[in-house]
């Protein structure tokens, strides 16, 4: 009896499902055109602007222009990489003298990004030092991460070698820690000034020390910047120093940074300069003593014969001019030494004209 009842219930359920399918088929068919249509890959690429790989900026659309606007190329400043490489070499020596420890500095990366993106990516806790370039009248940023802060504090305060620096998170930096880090930043800024000195004299002056990135806003959030990440290793401890220079800060020396690297002396060869200067000093130069100048007709000049005399209008003791070609160099006095005529230089004509 129970088996027949279960069969009846299954039959009733099956019939109800068939009726629902028959009655709802027309409704589903009518609602199908209004349903959300699934886009294919070509339509998605066209919407995002990635359809044409070789399209120019004018042909770009969608998110591609937004993505391209966030990219900045630093390759147009090749000399800046040489400056940072010089900074690493100088910094290694300076930090060894500063910490009395074996310190090695190296470049992790040099990238370009927006200033706002960098502020949002600063790993906290950290110390942000704002500095000003006096000659360029603009600002830059140095960020020291917590690992390097505790390492420097531990080394300067006599921590034992071979033990990692103790890190205490969740508390503000003390006055002693801020003072020691400020001394470290002063060393880095001095080395940065020395690194730029062969290219252009620049004095990097420390302004203030911040622990909140919002208070270290030295540029607009959308401005392009150059970020150089430096790695400082002190045996089993160390950390990173990040140097941020906005493009607006580098604008006064942009023409110099566009130059190609021509050698250690930034395009200058001191050996050839010295050799050329020495050879120029040994060059023989003929000087002409001009006693008088006269203007004569060409017919008189052509009629001159042997024995004719030309009277000079120079009075005895009058100054004469010494020339090298057509260039007047000195004003002198005419005299006699033994059986020869001699001149004594009185003043330099070119220097007198410049004054």
Secondary structure, 3 states (H helix, E strand, C coil): CHHHHHHHHHHHHHHHHHHHHHHHHHHHHHHHCCCCCCCCHHHHHHHHCCCCCCCCHHHCCCHHHHHHHCCCCCCCCHHHHHHHHHHHHHHHHHHHHHHCCCEEEEEEEEEEEEHHHHHHHCCCCEEEEEEEECCCCEEEEEEEEHHHHHHHHHHHCCCCCCCCCCCCCCCCCCHHHHHHHHHHHHHHHHHHHHHHHCCCCCCEEEEEEECCHHHHCCCCCCCEEEEEEEEEEECCEEEEEEEEEEHHHHHHHHHHHCCCCCCCCCCCCHHHHHHHHHHHHCCCCCCEEECCCCCCCHHHHHCCCCCCCCCCCCCCCCEEEEEECCEEEEEEEEEEECCEEEEEEEEEHHHHHHC
